[in-house]
Each structure stands twice: as structure tokens, then as C-alpha cells.
Amino acid sequence: MMHTEPGVFGAISHPARRRMLDLLVDGDRPVNAIAENFEMSRPAVSQHLRVLLDAGLVTEQRHGRERRYRLVPERLEPVRDWIAHYERFWDDNFARLRRHLEKSTEQ
């Protein structure tokens, strides 16, 4: 899994692609339903979806002429793991700040 992480991080680096993932959280969608949420050309939307597909973050199913995309949430695990490292950092800092503020109000 380690060798695919740069692809996943690169894929989510663009705000439009993150928004596309958000749209797919509730279930699969046809490309037209995704495209209508963006003020960009249909080929540009398809290009962003291709990046997500190449990173394994979505799957594509063809139903006749329609292409439907589905989120593959497990592929976001490297991102979750990376963020978890920083959550510990923030939790520690917030705990220190709370102790500091409690001491300040006692004086």
C-alpha cells in the first residue's frame, strides 16, 4: 500500500477532486450528476475523475452509454493515518493550553 500513497495524496490535492469525493460519499453517481456541480467543461470533469480513478479512489461502471462513479473509501486510509499523527499533536497542545488557562484563572 505504501507505493500508492503519493497517488492518493496527489489526487486529493485539488479542491475540485475533493469535492467530487464529497459528492460520492452518499453513493454512486453518473458523470453528468457530478459535472452539474462544477463550473468547468465536461472534459475537465472527466479528467479530474480520471485522476481519482487512477489513484483507486473511485471505480467506474458503465451502464450502456452512462458512466457511474463510486467512492472507494478504503483508499483514503493513508490520508487518515497521516492526519491521525497530527491529531495527537493537536490533542496534546490543546490539553496543555487548557491546563495553562486553568492555572491562569486560579490566580
LINWO-V644320 format. One record per residue. N is the residue number from 0. RES is the residue in one letter. PHI is phi in whole degrees, 0 to 359 (NA if undefined). BURIAL is + if it has 9 or more other ideal C-beta (glycine too) atoms within 8 Angstrom, else -. Layout:
N;RES;PHI;BURIAL + N;RES;PHI;BURIAL
//
This chain:
0;M;NA;- + 1;M;301;- + 2;H;291;- + 3;T;264;+ + 4;E;303;+ + 5;P;302;- + 6;G;296;+ + 7;V;293;+ + 8;F;295;+ + 9;G;296;+ + 10;A;295;+ + 11;I;271;+ + 12;S;288;- + 13;H;263;+ + 14;P;300;- + 15;A;294;+ + 16;R;290;+ + 17;R;297;+ + 18;R;296;+ + 19;M;299;+ + 20;L;297;+ + 21;D;302;- + 22;L;294;+ + 23;L;268;+ + 24;V;300;- + 25;D;275;- + 26;G;145;- + 27;D;291;- + 28;R;219;+ + 29;P;288;+ + 30;V;303;+ + 31;N;296;- + 32;A;292;+ + 33;I;285;+ + 34;A;299;+ + 35;E;293;- + 36;N;270;- + 37;F;229;+ + 38;E;262;- + 39;M;215;- + 40;S;293;- + 41;R;300;- + 42;P;299;- + 43;A;293;+ + 44;V;299;+ + 45;S;298;+ + 46;Q;295;- + 47;H;296;+ + 48;L;296;+ + 49;R;296;- + 50;V;298;+ + 51;L;296;+ + 52;L;294;+ + 53;D;296;- + 54;A;278;+ + 55;G;80;+ + 56;L;280;+ + 57;V;224;+ + 58;T;245;- + 59;E;238;+ + 60;Q;238;+ + 61;R;260;- + 62;H;238;- + 63;G;65;- + 64;R;271;- + 65;E;270;+ + 66;R;251;+ + 67;R;245;+ + 68;Y;245;+ + 69;R;227;+ + 70;L;290;+ + 71;V;244;+ + 72;P;299;- + 73;E;300;- + 74;R;290;+ + 75;L;273;+ + 76;E;304;- + 77;P;300;+ + 78;V;290;+ + 79;R;301;- + 80;D;296;- + 81;W;295;- + 82;I;293;- + 83;A;302;- + 84;H;301;- + 85;Y;281;- + 86;E;298;- + 87;R;299;- + 88;F;300;- + 89;W;293;- + 90;D;301;- + 91;D;296;- + 92;N;293;- + 93;F;293;- + 94;A;295;- + 95;R;296;- + 96;L;297;- + 97;R;299;- + 98;R;297;- + 99;H;298;- + 100;L;293;- + 101;E;296;- + 102;K;295;- + 103;S;295;- + 104;T;283;- + 105;E;284;- + 106;Q;280;-
//
